[in-house]
């Protein structure tokens, strides 16, 4: 029993410590990238944002657990020292806070589902998911739900936008649903770290522009979406949306002028081969580092384990 207790505390502690160290490293790297590079692609920013969590999971599964099982004897009188207890407490507290935050956000979305009614008005656009009408405090549209995204349109938006603008706005929301942006938001929330707020905002802004690009196929569609953004953006009060939801004009997105300008200067999308190569390199980087240094890291992990439980 003591062996498995030590193993559980060790796993939680190593996951948290790896996550914290990698997040701190990303925070430093992001300060340099923000000043010296123009990372604009939403998928690239998302991979960059979740790399600490991904790296921590890889360290736990490929280094920490094999090291513990192969090098730590099951028949031992070793107890639990205060460093291990402290690290476990920090890791468990972090996990509980993150999960509570996500559960609260999910319940907030559920309240929207309960208050909305099925959309019965014609929108002039084929809708590939369940659509609902919601009376809010201002015009807006948003997609909420992780595995079965639902489209919500406020009554004010239906009155404010004409048929073409509404169609363009709905296509924008459909783009969010196809890209699973709500699910990506959950992973970003799980990866929360104090010094990475600016990266979170940058990713959310990039996601909105990516949805604009996927929603538009010609200059007319770009102009209609720009018009919808201007009308909704100028509204005095925006409808509150669930935290785990992607809206046409997010409250934390700031001025929509940049998005409008991009749409009015619309050109056919060009190949983004360089972005895909960057994303692949980011994904392979932690795996490559672990593969090259696996034996050394397992030995060091065993030494660290002895420090924790001595």
N, C-alpha and C positions, 0 to 999 in steps of 0.2 A: 504493500500500500504506500509506504514512504517513497518507494522508487517512482511510482506513477504520480504522486503528489509533486515530487521534485521535477519530474518531466513536464507536467502541466505548467508549473510556475516558470520553468526554464523557457518553454515555448512562447508563452505570453510575453515574458520579459525580453527575449531576443527579438521577437517581432516588433515590439514597441521601440526598443533601442535602435534597431536597424532603420525603422521608419523615421525616427526622429533625426538620426544622423544624416540619412539620405535627404530628408526634407530640408535640413539646414544647408547641406551642400547645394541643393537645387536653388534655395533662396539666394545664396551667394552668386551662383551661376546666372540666375535670372536678372540680377542687378546689372551684370555685365552685358547680357544679351539685350536687355531693354535699351541700353545706351549705345551699343555698337552693332546691333543687328536688327533686321526687320522681319521678325517671325510673325507672319500674318495668317497662315493657314490654320483653320480650326482643328483639323485632325492632328497636325503636328503639335499644336499647343496642348491638345488633350493628352497625347502620348507623353509629352514632356511633363505635364501636370501630374499624371498618375504613376510616373516612373518610381518615385520613392516607395509607394505602396507595392508596386510590382516587384521592385528590388528587394523589399523586406520579405515578401512572400517567398521569393526565390532563395534568399539567404536561409530562411527558416526551413524550407523543404529540401534544399539541396546540400546545405552545409550543417545547420544546427541539429536537425533531427537525426541525420545519419551519424554525426559525430557523437551525439548523446547515446544512441542505441549501440554503437560499436565500441565506444571507449569507456562508457560509464557502466560499471558492474551493477547488476540488479541486486545482488546480495551484498549490501553495504550498510554500515551503521551511521553513515553521514546523515546529518539532519538538514535543517534549512537555516542558513545564516542570514543576517540582516540585509546584506546587499541584494540577495535574491528576493527576499520579501519586499524590499523597497522597489525594486525594478518591476516585480509582479504587480504591486499595488498601482504603480504609475500606469502600467500597460492596461490593466483591467479597468482602471478609472477612465482612461482615454477611450477604450472600446465602448464602455457603457455610455459615456457622454455622446459619442458619435451616433450610436444606435438610437438613443433616446431622441436626439435631434431629428433623425430620419423618420422615426415613428411619428413624432409630432407633425412633421411636414406631410406625411402620408395621410394622417387623420384630417389635417387641414384640407387636403385635396378631396377627401371623402365628403366633407361638409358641402363643398361646391357641387359634388355629384348629386347629393340629396336635395339641394335647393333648385337645381336646374331642371328644365323640362325639355323633352325631345324637340328638336328644331323642325318646325312644320312649314316654315316659309321657304319659298324657292330662292336659292342663292345663285342660280345661273352657273353652277359649277358642280361636276360630279364629286361626291364626297366618298372617300374610300374608308371611312371609319364612322363610328357613331357620332352624331352631332347634336349639340344641346344649346338651348337658348337660356341666357342668364341675365337677369336685370341687376346691373351693378351701379356704380356711381359715375360711370363714364364709358366711352366707347373703347372697346378693345376686343381682341380675339386671343385665345390661347389654347394650347394642347396640354393636357394633363393625363397622367396614368403611365405606368412603367411598361407593362406587358400588353395591355390593350389600350393604347392611347385614344383619348376622346377629344373631340373638337368642341370648344365652348365659344359662343359668339354672344356678345352682350346685345340687348335690345337697342341700346344707344348706337352701337356700331351698325346694326341693320338699318337704322333710320338715317345715319350720317353718310354712309358710303353708297355710291351708286352700284349697279350690277357688276360693271367691269372692275371697279376698285375692290369690291367684296370678293370677286372671283380671284383676283391677284393676291389678296390677303389670305384667302383660304389655301391657295397653292403654297404660300409661304409656310403656313402652319403644317400642311401635309409634308413639306420638306423636313420639318423638325421631326415629325413622326417617323418618316422613313429612315432618318439617320439615328434614331434611338437617342435623341438628345436628352430626354428626361432621364433615361437610365444612366447616361454619361454623367448627368448632374449628381446622381446618387454617389457614383465613384469619386467625384470631385469633393463632395461633402465628406465622404469617408476619409479623404486625404487632407482634410483641413489642417492648416498650419499657419501660425500667426504672421510670418513674414512673406506669405505667398498670396495675400489678398489681391495685390495688383495683377498677378498672373491669372487668378480666378476671373477678375473683371475683364482682362484681355481676352481670355478664352470665350467668355459669354458674348463679348462684342463680335469676335470672329465667327461664332456660331450663328449670330443673327445675319451677318453679311453672307455667310455660306448659304443660309436658307434663302436669302434674297436671290443669290445667283442660281440656285437650283429651281426656284419658282419662275424664273424669267426665261423665255425662249426667243423673244424678239424685242425691238425697241418699243412697240406699243405696250406690251406687257410690262416692260420696265417703267414706262411712264405712268401706267395705271397703279402699279405698286408704290411708286414714289408719291403719287397723289394721295393714296390711302395712308401712307406714313405721315405725310404733312397734316392731313385732317385729324388723324388720331393724336399725333404729337402736339397739335395746337390746342387740344381739348384742355380745359381748365383742370379737370379731375380725371385721373385715369382709374379704371376699374382695378380693384385689388385682385391679384391672381395668386394661386398657390405658389409656394416657394419652389416646389418641384414641378414647375410648369414653364413652358416656353411661350411667351406672348409676342404679339406683333411689335409692340413697343414696350420693352421692359422698363420698369421704373428705375433700375440701376444702369440703364444704357446711356443715360445722359442725352444730349442733343442728338436728333436724328439727321442732322444736316449732312454728315459724312455719308450715311447710307443713301440719302436722297441724291447727293452729288454723284455717287458711284452709279446709281440707277440711270440718272439722266445722261451719263457718259457711257452708257452700256455698249459693250462690244461682245461678240461671240467668245465664249470661254476657250482659252488656249490650253494645250496639254500641260499638266503639272507634274511632269516626270521627275523633276528635281525634288518636289515636295514628297513624292512617294519614296524616293531613294532616301531622303532624310528620315522619314518615318520608319522605314525598314532598318536603317542604321541605329535609330534610337531604341527600337525593340530588341535588336540583336546585341546591343552594347552590354547590358547587364549579364546576358547569358554568356557572351564571350569572355567577359572579365572573370566570371565564376568558373568557367571551363578551364581557363588558363591557370588559375590560382587555387583550384579546388583542394588539392592535397595540403598545400600550405594553410589555407583557410580552415580546414578541418582540424589541423593540429593546433592552430591558434584558438579555435573555438573551444577545444578541449581544455586548454590552459585557462581560458576565461571562465569555463564552467567550474573548474577547481577553485577559482577565486570567489565565485558566487556562493558556493556551497561548503567551503572549508570551515 
